[in-house]
Amino acid sequence: MAQLSLKVLRRLTPAEWVALGAALLAVLVYLLILGALDRRAERYFLDLRDSDPATYLTQLREAKGFAAYLPEYAALEGFGDYRPKPPSFLVGRWTMRTDTLRLTPGQAPAACTDPATFDFGLFLTLDSGGVALPVQYRLNGDVIEMRTRGDAVFPIALVSYGAQLDHIEFTPPGRKAPVFAYLCGR
């Protein structure tokens, strides 16, 4: 069996002790400053939540991502119950596809084929023959629930990467298979 031998550590000189103490003190000061800045940022966000909710939501989404943004958005905008107003990020025309697309963030598809439109109290597709379906929306966790007059609920899954909503996945009224929808116009 091999024997391990430890080299004897030499004693530190007074200058090395001073340097070690200064380094430890610098680390301690750094950590204290980081803690103070973290508490300051937390206070800022809490104050901003009350004084300017729109800016608060934007900064929260950019700082912590779309998943952290959704519960705060639902609480501040009142999406715990069904209402005709859709979430602001859902309003617009979406192209429905059977396969996923690879798009850079913020890029719209080249063509807006098979569009679906989410608007105030309405859902419109080409399948409906130009007739808008009256609906109401609410947020339930990270899913939007779209309810029709007949109380049928259509869950809309939100797929995001970081702070950006990439696409939505849902089964539109009148269809059997789910689709991937990408925003193509507001």
C-alpha positions as CSV (number, residue, x, y, z in Angstrom):
1,M,0.0,0.0,0.0
2,A,1.4,3.4,-1.0
3,Q,2.1,5.8,1.8
4,L,0.9,9.4,1.5
5,S,3.2,12.1,2.7
6,L,2.2,15.7,3.3
7,K,4.7,18.4,2.8
8,V,5.1,20.5,5.8
9,L,3.4,23.9,5.3
10,R,5.7,26.7,5.9
11,R,4.7,29.5,8.3
12,L,3.2,32.6,6.7
13,T,5.3,35.8,6.9
14,P,3.7,38.9,8.5
15,A,3.2,40.4,5.0
16,E,1.3,37.3,3.8
17,W,-0.9,37.4,7.0
18,V,-1.7,41.1,6.2
19,A,-2.5,40.2,2.5
20,L,-4.7,37.2,3.6
21,G,-6.6,39.4,6.1
22,A,-7.1,42.1,3.5
23,A,-8.4,39.5,1.0
24,L,-10.9,38.1,3.6
25,L,-12.0,41.6,4.5
26,A,-12.5,42.5,0.8
27,V,-14.6,39.4,0.4
28,L,-16.7,40.2,3.4
29,V,-17.3,43.8,2.3
30,Y,-18.2,42.5,-1.2
31,L,-20.8,40.1,0.2
32,L,-22.3,42.8,2.5
33,I,-22.6,45.2,-0.5
34,L,-24.2,42.5,-2.6
35,G,-26.8,41.8,0.2
36,A,-27.5,45.6,0.6
37,L,-28.0,45.9,-3.2
38,D,-30.3,42.9,-3.3
39,R,-32.5,44.3,-0.5
40,R,-32.5,47.7,-2.3
41,A,-33.6,46.0,-5.5
42,E,-36.4,44.1,-3.7
43,R,-37.7,47.3,-2.2
44,Y,-37.6,49.0,-5.6
45,F,-39.6,46.2,-7.1
46,L,-42.2,46.3,-4.3
47,D,-42.5,50.1,-4.6
48,L,-42.7,49.9,-8.4
49,R,-45.4,47.2,-8.2
50,D,-47.7,49.7,-6.4
51,S,-46.7,52.9,-8.2
52,D,-46.3,51.7,-11.9
53,P,-47.6,48.1,-12.4
54,A,-47.0,48.1,-16.2
55,T,-43.3,49.0,-15.8
56,Y,-43.1,46.5,-12.9
57,L,-44.4,43.7,-15.0
58,T,-42.1,44.5,-17.9
59,Q,-39.0,44.6,-15.6
60,L,-40.1,41.5,-13.8
61,R,-40.5,39.6,-17.1
62,E,-37.1,40.8,-18.3
63,A,-35.3,40.1,-15.0
64,K,-36.9,36.7,-14.0
65,G,-38.5,35.4,-17.1
66,F,-42.0,34.7,-18.4
67,A,-42.8,32.0,-15.9
68,A,-42.3,34.4,-13.0
69,Y,-44.2,37.1,-14.8
70,L,-47.4,35.2,-15.4
71,P,-48.6,34.9,-11.7
72,E,-47.9,38.6,-11.1
73,Y,-49.7,39.5,-14.4
74,A,-52.7,37.5,-13.4
75,A,-52.9,39.1,-9.9
76,L,-52.4,42.7,-11.1
77,E,-54.6,42.5,-14.2
78,G,-57.4,40.4,-12.5
79,F,-57.2,37.3,-14.6
80,G,-58.2,34.9,-11.8
81,D,-61.7,34.9,-13.1
82,Y,-63.1,34.7,-16.6
83,R,-63.4,37.9,-18.4
84,P,-63.8,39.0,-22.1
85,K,-60.5,40.8,-22.2
86,P,-57.7,38.5,-23.3
87,P,-54.2,38.9,-21.8
88,S,-52.3,41.6,-23.7
89,F,-49.7,39.1,-25.0
90,L,-52.4,37.0,-26.5
91,V,-54.2,39.7,-28.5
92,G,-53.6,39.5,-32.2
93,R,-53.5,37.1,-35.2
94,W,-51.7,33.8,-34.8
95,T,-50.8,31.4,-37.5
96,M,-51.7,27.8,-36.6
97,R,-49.3,25.1,-37.6
98,T,-49.3,21.3,-37.2
99,D,-45.5,21.3,-36.7
100,T,-43.3,23.6,-34.6
101,L,-41.3,26.4,-36.3
102,R,-37.8,27.5,-35.5
103,L,-38.0,31.3,-35.2
104,T,-35.7,33.8,-33.6
105,P,-37.3,35.7,-30.7
106,G,-39.6,38.4,-32.0
107,Q,-39.6,37.1,-35.5
108,A,-43.0,36.4,-37.2
109,P,-43.5,33.6,-39.6
110,A,-43.1,34.4,-43.3
111,A,-46.8,33.7,-44.1
112,C,-49.8,34.0,-41.7
113,T,-51.6,30.9,-43.0
114,D,-54.6,29.4,-41.2
115,P,-54.9,32.4,-38.9
116,A,-56.7,32.6,-35.5
117,T,-57.5,35.9,-33.9
118,F,-57.8,36.5,-30.2
119,D,-59.6,39.8,-29.4
120,F,-61.8,41.3,-26.7
121,G,-64.4,38.6,-26.1
122,L,-63.9,37.0,-29.4
123,F,-62.1,34.1,-31.1
124,L,-62.0,34.0,-34.9
125,T,-60.7,31.4,-37.3
126,L,-61.2,30.6,-41.0
127,D,-62.9,27.4,-39.9
128,S,-65.7,29.4,-38.3
129,G,-66.5,31.0,-41.7
130,G,-65.8,34.5,-40.6
131,V,-68.1,34.2,-37.6
132,A,-66.5,35.3,-34.3
133,L,-67.0,32.9,-31.4
134,P,-67.8,34.7,-28.1
135,V,-65.3,33.7,-25.5
136,Q,-63.9,34.7,-22.1
137,Y,-60.3,34.2,-20.8
138,R,-58.6,33.6,-17.5
139,L,-55.1,32.6,-16.4
140,N,-54.8,29.3,-14.5
141,G,-51.1,28.9,-13.6
142,D,-49.2,29.0,-16.8
143,V,-52.2,28.1,-19.0
144,I,-54.8,30.4,-20.4
145,E,-58.3,29.0,-20.3
146,M,-60.6,30.1,-23.1
147,R,-64.3,29.5,-22.3
148,T,-67.1,29.6,-24.8
149,R,-70.7,30.5,-24.1
150,G,-71.6,26.8,-23.9
151,D,-69.0,26.5,-21.0
152,A,-66.6,24.5,-23.1
153,V,-63.1,25.3,-21.9
154,F,-60.1,25.3,-24.3
155,P,-56.7,25.3,-22.5
156,I,-54.0,27.3,-24.2
157,A,-50.4,26.4,-23.2
158,L,-47.9,29.2,-23.2
159,V,-44.4,28.2,-24.4
160,S,-41.8,30.7,-23.5
161,Y,-38.0,30.9,-23.6
162,G,-36.6,33.3,-21.0
163,A,-38.6,36.6,-21.1
164,Q,-40.2,35.9,-24.5
165,L,-43.4,34.1,-25.4
166,D,-42.4,31.8,-28.3
167,H,-45.7,30.2,-29.2
168,I,-48.9,28.8,-27.9
169,E,-50.3,25.3,-28.1
170,F,-54.0,24.5,-28.0
171,T,-56.8,22.6,-29.7
172,P,-59.0,25.2,-31.4
173,P,-62.8,24.9,-31.2
174,G,-64.0,22.6,-34.0
175,R,-60.7,20.7,-34.4
176,K,-59.5,17.4,-33.0
177,A,-55.7,17.8,-33.1
178,P,-53.7,20.4,-31.2
179,V,-51.9,23.2,-33.1
180,F,-48.8,25.3,-32.5
181,A,-49.6,29.0,-33.0
182,Y,-47.1,31.8,-33.7
183,L,-47.9,35.5,-33.5
184,C,-48.0,37.0,-36.9
185,G,-49.8,40.4,-36.3
186,R,-51.4,42.5,-33.6
